[in-house]
Amino acid sequence: MCGIVGLFTKDRSLEPELGRLMAQMLVAMTDRGPDSTGFAVYGGAEPGEVKLTIRGPAGTDFVELTDSLASVAAPPLAVHDNHAVIAVAQDREAEARDELSRRPNISVVSFGRSMEVFKEVGLPSEVSKRFGLASMRGSHGIGHTRMATESAVTTQGAHPFTTGMDECLVHNGSLSNHNQVRRGLIRQGLSFQTDNDSEVAAGYLTWKMREGATLTQALESSLDALDGFYTFVVGTETGFGVLRDPIACKPAVMAETDRWVAFGTEYRALVNLPDIEKATVWEPEPAKVYTWERNSGERHG
């Protein structure tokens, strides 16, 4: 039993409020996932740059770290507790990753032009405060509160899982064929950091989109490829998607106004959103893909 949330703004005037609203949504899901908390925020992008969110032990001096990487990385864009966001030239990303891999206590959490991912063991209120979620701004974001059922409670095991540029996924449920799918994806060149089934779902979508599928098409394909019970909320640089399995035994609710669209495992995650009383509220149908694109705000599905 986990809690997942997502918020996609259609009105750009809401972007400064994204983090504050998401923090409230995550805290509302505390009893569904008290073990660990994570979230992805999609903010501004600079041409020719890739943002790497990195994690280190408590007390890591990220300024000193990036000083030692001066040939490939600029000083931190932001430091959030034991995470930091650094920018590298897009054509030097591989070089920066190689340099970071030489530092055994530093790990790359995510990479993207606009995406930043933060996750840690702890209650939603604590983790949100540690990383300063309430002050973050962005166009859209997804989040997760985890109650571990099949693997250890670790930072690596926390959601969101990301396996591609500006792509991440949160998941409530369990996949029964993830080991088989993982082996196939590894043959396709993907790599995985954990044995978590949710990371396999993220990897599958990454692979399909690398092959040319849209987010909608990738989610539709996953209905045949992934066995089990699940609700997925997915973020891309410009997109936001939701999918429930054909049985849809996990709770889910969505709401939409002309300013935003939101997802929550339960309605209480949505009650503090602006003008919620005017929103169209519905339960997403089983095996039906819902997606929105940032550039148009259009809904598909």
C-alpha positions in Angstrom: 0.0 0.0 0.0 1.6 3.3 -1.2 0.4 6.8 -2.0 1.1 8.5 -5.3 0.3 12.0 -6.4 0.8 14.1 -9.5 0.1 17.7 -10.5 0.3 19.2 -14.0 -0.2 22.9 -14.4 -2.0 24.3 -17.5 -1.9 27.9 -16.1 1.7 29.1 -15.9 0.8 31.5 -13.0 0.6 28.4 -10.8 4.2 27.3 -11.4 5.5 29.2 -8.3 2.9 27.2 -6.2 3.7 23.7 -7.6 6.1 22.7 -4.7 3.8 24.0 -2.0 0.8 22.2 -3.4 2.7 18.9 -4.0 4.0 19.0 -0.4 0.4 19.1 0.9 -0.6 16.3 -1.4 2.3 14.1 -0.2 1.6 14.8 3.5 -2.0 13.7 2.9 -0.7 10.3 1.8 1.4 9.7 5.0 -0.5 6.7 6.3 -0.3 5.0 2.9 3.5 5.3 2.8 5.4 6.2 6.0 8.7 4.5 5.0 10.1 6.8 2.4 9.2 9.7 0.2 10.2 11.0 -3.1 9.2 13.5 -5.8 10.2 14.8 -9.2 9.8 18.5 -10.2 9.9 19.7 -13.8 11.3 23.2 -13.9 13.2 25.5 -16.2 15.6 24.2 -18.8 18.7 25.9 -20.4 19.6 25.2 -24.0 22.5 22.9 -24.3 22.6 21.9 -20.6 21.6 18.8 -18.7 20.8 18.9 -15.0 22.1 16.0 -12.9 20.6 15.6 -9.4 23.2 13.9 -7.3 23.2 12.5 -3.7 26.0 12.2 -1.2 26.4 11.4 2.5 25.2 13.9 5.1 27.6 16.8 5.3 28.8 16.5 1.7 30.4 19.7 0.5 28.9 19.9 -2.9 30.6 23.2 -3.8 34.0 21.6 -3.1 32.9 18.6 -5.1 32.0 20.6 -8.2 35.1 22.7 -7.8 37.0 19.4 -8.4 34.8 18.8 -11.5 35.3 22.3 -12.8 36.3 21.0 -16.2 32.9 19.4 -16.8 30.5 20.9 -14.3 29.5 24.3 -13.1 28.9 25.1 -9.4 25.7 23.7 -7.9 22.5 25.2 -9.2 21.0 24.3 -5.8 21.8 22.2 -2.7 19.0 20.5 -0.9 20.2 18.7 2.2 22.1 15.6 0.9 21.1 16.2 -2.8 22.4 18.8 -5.2 21.5 19.8 -8.7 24.4 20.5 -11.0 24.5 21.6 -14.7 26.7 20.1 -17.3 27.0 20.8 -21.1 24.9 18.2 -22.9 27.9 17.1 -25.0 29.9 16.5 -21.7 27.3 14.5 -19.8 29.1 11.2 -20.2 32.4 12.7 -19.1 30.7 14.2 -16.0 29.1 10.9 -15.1 32.5 9.2 -15.5 34.1 11.7 -13.1 31.2 11.2 -10.6 31.5 7.4 -10.8 35.1 7.8 -9.4 33.6 9.1 -6.1 32.1 6.0 -4.4 29.9 8.1 -2.0 28.2 10.1 -4.7 25.3 8.7 -6.8 23.4 10.2 -9.7 19.7 10.3 -8.8 18.3 11.7 -12.1 19.2 13.5 -15.3 17.3 15.8 -17.6 16.9 19.2 -19.1 14.1 20.1 -16.7 13.6 17.2 -14.2 15.0 17.1 -10.7 14.4 14.1 -8.5 14.7 14.0 -4.7 14.0 10.9 -2.5 14.9 9.7 1.0 13.8 7.4 3.8 11.3 9.2 6.1 7.9 10.6 6.5 6.5 12.9 3.8 6.5 15.9 6.1 10.1 15.3 7.1 11.5 14.6 3.6 9.6 17.5 2.0 11.0 19.9 4.6 14.5 18.5 4.3 14.5 19.2 0.5 12.5 22.4 0.6 9.8 21.1 -1.6 7.3 23.9 -0.7 9.6 26.5 -2.2 10.2 24.7 -5.5 8.5 25.9 -8.7 7.8 24.1 -11.9 5.4 23.1 -14.6 4.5 19.7 -13.2 5.6 17.0 -10.8 4.9 13.6 -9.4 5.4 12.1 -5.9 5.3 8.9 -3.9 5.0 7.8 -0.3 6.2 4.3 0.1 5.1 1.4 2.4 7.7 -1.3 1.6 6.2 -4.7 0.9 8.7 -6.6 -1.3 12.1 -5.0 -0.7 14.1 -3.2 1.9 13.5 0.4 3.0 16.4 2.2 1.4 16.9 5.5 -0.4 17.6 3.7 -3.6 14.3 1.8 -3.2 12.3 5.0 -2.9 10.3 6.3 -5.8 10.3 8.0 -8.3 12.3 5.7 -10.5 14.0 7.2 -13.5 15.8 5.4 -16.3 15.8 8.0 -19.1 16.3 11.7 -19.8 13.5 13.7 -18.1 11.5 10.4 -17.6 10.3 9.1 -14.3 7.6 6.9 -12.8 5.8 6.3 -9.5 3.9 3.1 -8.9 1.3 1.7 -6.5 1.1 -2.1 -6.9 3.2 -5.1 -7.8 4.5 -6.6 -11.0 4.7 -10.4 -11.3 6.9 -10.6 -14.4 9.4 -7.9 -13.7 12.4 -10.3 -13.6 11.6 -11.6 -17.1 11.0 -8.0 -18.4 14.2 -6.8 -16.8 16.3 -9.5 -18.6 14.9 -8.4 -21.9 15.5 -4.7 -21.3 19.1 -5.4 -20.2 19.6 -7.1 -23.6 18.3 -3.9 -25.1 21.1 -1.9 -23.4 19.2 -0.6 -20.3 20.7 -0.8 -16.8 19.1 -1.0 -13.4 20.2 0.2 -10.0 17.8 -1.9 -7.8 15.8 -5.1 -7.9 12.6 -3.1 -7.5 9.7 -4.0 -9.9 8.8 -0.3 -10.3 12.2 0.4 -11.8 11.5 -2.2 -14.5 8.2 -0.4 -15.4 10.1 2.8 -15.7 12.7 1.1 -17.9 10.1 -0.4 -20.1 8.6 3.0 -20.9 12.0 4.5 -21.5 12.8 1.7 -24.0 9.5 2.1 -25.8 10.0 5.9 -26.1 13.6 5.5 -27.3 12.2 3.3 -30.0 10.0 6.2 -31.1 6.7 5.6 -29.1 4.9 8.6 -27.6 4.1 8.5 -23.9 0.6 7.4 -24.8 1.8 4.6 -27.0 4.4 3.4 -24.5 1.7 3.2 -21.7 -0.7 1.4 -24.1 2.0 -1.1 -24.9 2.8 -1.8 -21.2 -0.7 -3.2 -20.8 0.4 -6.3 -22.8 4.0 -6.3 -21.5 3.6 -5.9 -17.8 1.7 -8.4 -15.6 0.4 -7.6 -12.2 -1.6 -4.9 -10.5 -0.5 -1.3 -10.8 -1.3 2.3 -11.0 1.4 4.3 -12.8 1.9 8.1 -12.8 4.5 9.1 -15.3 6.4 12.4 -16.0 8.3 13.4 -19.1 9.8 16.8 -20.0 6.5 18.0 -21.4 4.1 15.2 -20.5 2.1 13.7 -17.7 0.4 10.3 -17.8 -1.7 7.9 -15.8 -2.5 4.2 -16.3 -4.3 1.6 -14.2 -4.1 -2.1 -14.9 -7.2 -3.9 -16.4 -8.5 -5.0 -13.0 -7.8 -1.6 -11.3 -7.9 -2.9 -7.7 -5.7 0.0 -6.5 -7.6 3.2 -5.6 -7.2 6.3 -7.8 -8.9 9.6 -8.4 -8.3 12.5 -10.8 -9.4 16.1 -11.0 -9.2 18.7 -13.6 -9.9 22.4 -14.0 -8.9 24.9 -16.7 -5.7 25.6 -14.7 -4.5 22.2 -13.7 -4.9 18.4 -13.7 -4.1 16.3 -10.7 -3.9 12.7 -9.5 -4.1 11.2 -6.1 -4.4 7.7 -4.7 -7.2 9.1 -2.5 -9.3 12.2 -2.9 -7.9 13.7 0.3 -4.6 14.3 -1.6 -6.5 16.8 -3.8 -8.7 18.7 -1.3 -6.3 21.7 -0.9 -5.8 22.4 -4.7 -7.1 25.7 -6.0 -10.8 25.7 -6.9 -11.1 22.0 -6.2 -14.8 22.5 -5.6 -15.1 23.5 -9.3 -13.0 20.7 -10.6 -14.3 17.8 -12.7 -13.5 14.7 -10.5 -13.5 11.1 -11.8 -12.0 7.7 -11.2 -9.7 6.8 -14.0 -11.0 3.7 -15.9 -9.1 0.4 -16.0 -6.7 -0.1 -18.8 -7.2 3.4 -20.2 -4.3 5.7 -20.8 -4.6 9.4 -19.8 -2.0 11.8 -20.9 -1.5 15.6 -21.1 1.1 17.5 -23.0 2.7 20.7 -21.6 2.9 22.5 -24.9 -0.8 22.1 -25.7 -2.4 21.3 -22.3 -4.5 18.8 -24.4 -5.8 15.6 -22.8 -5.5 12.3 -24.6 -7.6 9.4 -23.4 
